[in-house]
């Protein structure tokens, strides 16, 4: 299998224009799949917007975006280093640069350090309290690749990791109350569990063969109501976060577009269709934009 035939790649885009020697490193960092850094970025952007300080601190959105691109890539490199033997056994991942031998293990570690250096540049833009919160995520990130070996719910652990930008953004904005932060973060965790369960549907058969656990396998034929429950919990917690900032029923109306989008995802999800789960998963980039708009409307009205 070649890189441009992997179902969830966008290899024919900008990555395809890179010199041949650079492409395996771009693929190792998943630069061919920008959906990943969008999903990492959105919770932090939501926190900044909901804090009411987005107008004054708009530059933080750009720093968080850069940090999301770099650290998502670093996380993928680390994940592939840990999972290189498993990846060789799964059809969708067998062509990854480390699993296929296109990048050596030593070169992968060097690439990981370079990406972390970019993350460090972003880190020093934050105030000390936010730096501490950001660094606290490293243990969660380091443990994530092993979760699929010891729990049926690695997606829950991914939720802890991929939602971490929310508390970092909130602490950076130095908001007096922490209640909205915890509610926003909790909602993000359930959102991640939902969309990553959808993503995991692509690998159910291969995962069963090699013994990899996932929420998609755990939910089995109940995957649609399971994802719906995750999304419902996410919306409830996000509604609580908005209410904590502005206790007004009108403010909750801002959540309706996001709720409608998540309902569409569940209603149209078809686990038996090979391309449907990937399309629904990718649509969460647009879902993130809808939630950002909701947080911005509420935040700017404070």
Buried (B, 14 or more C-beta within 10 A) or exposed (E): EEBBEBEBBBBEEEBBEBEEEEBBBBBBBBBBBBBBBBBBBBBBBBBBBBBBBBEEBEEBBEBBBBBBBBBBBBBBBBBBBBBBEBBBBBBBBBBBBBBBEBBEEEBBEBBBEBBBEBBEEBBEBBEEEBBEBBEEBEEBBEEBBEBBEEBBBBBBBBBBBBBBBBBBBBBBBEBEEEEBBBBBBBBBBBBBBBBBBBBBBBBBEBBEEEEBBBBBBBBEEEBBEBBBBBBBBBBBBBBBBBBBBBEEEEBBEBBEBBBEBBBEBBEEBEBEEEEBBBBBBBBBBEBBBBBBBBBBBBBEEE
